[in-house]
């Protein structure tokens, strides 16, 4: 579509007939990402609130549709890179997020950890180094003041503020660890996401009958600055919640399950804040990968 045709469509955005607006909107949506700069330029040169609101809605819908499609593709079994998944979720709220900048921030933390590692370290010693770099050098911590705030679930915000919820801190911890071939994985524990350090020599071997988590050396709580604990603490936690000791509460979970939980956290956050439209959109994203 040439510029003249685009301008003709834009000129119809102030039409009081809702049916006309819907037709124009659908036309823009069909054109996709390439029309966003044109729409942004039209927004900047308009002083009509109605036109500006309609342009904002169209741009948001185009960007939302792109995220939905990208997330669906990400969820395919051969994809599911954890950092890419967290970036796509952040892009929902921050369409102009700089992926390169985020990856450089992650790479810097990884480099700082790598400099302290050597082949003779035990699993516990490796975790102590990761904890030192993340929580002492880079000053990450759990956001206890605004625990349910949406910003705690967006990786760009957490990297900037150094504060996050258990899940996002665990995501950063996992990305750093696995990039250094340290076998740390997420554990989908109810109410509080945690990590586990896996015995790679026996990874994939069925657990001893009646003994869940038998391939896990120990557990890690990034929300408490990487505190290390054992299966007994999970037993006590589940008992407190009056939940059964299901194997999934002790074993590593997939990156897909982590991103699903990230979406559920955001849905809950926006519901608490009274943003039903955002909750609805995020539920649709969750449905796309469920």
N, C-alpha and C positions, 0 to 999 in steps of 0.2 A: 504494500500500500504506500502510495507516494505522500509527500508532506501535505499537499493540497487536500487530499482525501482525509488525512488525519485531522487537519484543522477543521474540516467540515464536520467531522464527528464531534470534536471538542466543542464546536459552536452549539451543538445540540444538548450539551450537558446541563444547560439551565432551563431546558424545556419543562414546564410545569406538569406535563402529561407523564405520569409514572411509567406508562407503557413504552413511551419513547425512550425514557432514560434506561429502562431495562434492556431494550434492544441495543442501544448504544453501548451499554455496559458489557453485554454479551459479545459484541463485536470486538471491543478492546480485549476482553479476556481471551478470545480466540487467537488474537495476535501475539499474546504472551509477553515475555520479558523484554522484547525489543522495543515495545512502546513506552516502557517506564520512563526513560529520559524525556520523551516528548510530553508525557503527562506531568512530570515534575516541572518542566519548563512552563507549561500552561498554568500550573498551580501558582508558581512564583509571579506570573504576570496577571493573575486574576485578583480582583478585590471583592469578588462575590463569594460570600460564605457558603452558599449552596453548591456552587461549582467546586470550591475547594474541598468541601466534605465529600462530594461525589468522586472527585479525583482520588482522594485519600482512600476511599472504600475500594475503588477499582484497583489501585496499586497494591493495597493490602491483599486483595483476593488473588491477584496474579502471583504475588510472592508466596502466599499461603499454598496455592496449588502447586507451585514449584517445590516447596518443602515437602508436601505430601507425597509427591512423585519420587523425590530423592530419598525420602525415608523408606518408602516401599521398596525401592531398589536396594537400599542399604540393608534391609532386613533379609535379603536373600542369603542362604547359608554360606556362600563363598565370599560374602562381604563382611559386614558386622564388625568393622574396626571400631573399637570403643571411643577413641578420640573423635573420629568422624561422626559417630552417632551423637555424642555430646555437643558437637559443633552444630549439627543440623537442628537440634532442639534449641540451642541458643539463637540460631538464625531466625527462629519463629518470632522472638521478641525483638531481636536486633538484626534487621534485614541487611544492614551494611557492615556487619561484623567482619573483621579482618582475620581470615583463617590463617594467613601467613604469620601475622603477629602472634596469634595464640600458639601456633606450633613452635615459634622461636622461643616463647616463654617456657614452654614445656621442655624444649631441647636444652635450655640453659639449666633448668633444675636437674635434668638427666645428667648433663655434663658434670655438675657439681657432685652428684652422687657417685658417678663413675670414677672420678678422681680419687675417691676415698676407698674404692673397692680393690680387693685382690683375690686370687684364687684360693687362698688358704683360710678364708673366713667361713665360719659356721653360718647356718641359716639365721640364728638369733643375732649374730654380729652384723650381718648384712642389714637386717631390719633396724638395728640400732643406728646404723649409718644413715639409712633412709629417713628415719625419724629425726635425726640430728639436722640433716639438710633441710627437710621440709618444715619442721616445727621450730628449730632454733636459728638456722641461718636465714630461711625465707619467711619465717614467722607466721606460718599458717596456723589457724586455730578454729575451733568450732564456734559458730555464731549462736551463742546461748541467749543473747538479748532479743534477737528477732528470728527465732528458730524456724518459724513457718513462712518467713518472707520469701517471695518468688526468687529474688536475686540470689538466694543461697543455692538455687538449682541451675543457674546458668554459669557455664565454665568460664566465660570471659569475665564475669563479675567477681567470681571467687578468686581468679588469678590476680585481679586488680586489688580487691579489698583484703585478700588473704583470709577471708572468713567464709565458711560454708556449712552446710548441713552434713550429717554423716555420709550420705550417699555421694555427694559431689566431692567431698574430701577423699572418699574411698576411690572414686573414679580417677582422680588425679594421681593418687598413690599407686593404683593398679597400672595406669598408663606408664608411669615412670619405671615401675618395677619390671613389668613385662618387656619394656623396650631394652632393658638391661639383662634380659633372660633370667630374671629372678621369678620363680613360680608362685606369685601371689595372685589370688583370685577373689572375686566377690562372693559373699555368702548372703543369700536373700532371707535374712533373719527378720521376723515381723517386728515392726516398731523401731528397729534400729539396725541399719545396714552395717555389716562388718566385713572383714577380709580374713582369708586363711592362707597359710604358707603350706604348700602341698609337697609331699614326699614324691618327687618326680620319678624315682626308681620304681614306685608301685602305682603311679598314676594310671588310671584306667583299669586297674585290677579290682575286682569286686571286693567290697568291704567284708570283713569277717562277719559271719552270720550273727545278727543281733547287736553288732557294734557299728553304729553310724559314725562317720567322720574318721574312720581308722586310717585313711591315707593322708590325713591332715596332721602336720607336725604341731602347729599351734595356731591361735587366732589373734587378729590384730584389730584394735579399735582406733581408727584415725581421728575420730571425734574427741578422743581423750589422748591426743598427741602420740598415737601409735602404741598405746598400752597393749602388752601381750598377755593373753590369758588362755585358759584351757577349756575343754569340752564341759567341764563341771559348771563353769559359770553360765554356759548356754543352757544347761539343764535347769539351773536355778532360775534363770530369766524366763524360760518357757513355763516353768511351774508357777511363777509369779503371775504370768499372763493367762494361766489356766489353759495352756495349749499342749497338744500332744507333741512328743519328741519325734517329729517327722524327719526323715533323712535329708530333705531339701533344706532344713534349717541348719545343717551342719556341713553340707557339701558345697563345692564350687558351683556357681550358677553361670549361665551363658551371658555374653554381652547383650544379647537380645532382651533377656530378662532384666538386666540392669537399666537399659534404656526405657523399657516398659515401666519400671518402677519410677524412673525419673519423670516420666509423663504423669504418672499417678500422683506423685508429690506436687507437681505444678497444678494439676487439676484441683487438688485439695487446697493448695495455697490460694488460688484465685477464687475458689468458692468461699473461703473464709473472708476474703476481702470484698466479696460482692461483685465479682466480674463474671456473670454467667456466660457472656459471649466468648470470652477466652476459654472458660472451662469447656464449653461446647466444642470449640475448635480443637482443643487439645484431646478431647475424647475421640474426635474423628481421626486424629493422628494415631492415637492408641489403637483404634479399631483397624487402622490400615496395616498394622504390624502384628495384630493378635490372631 
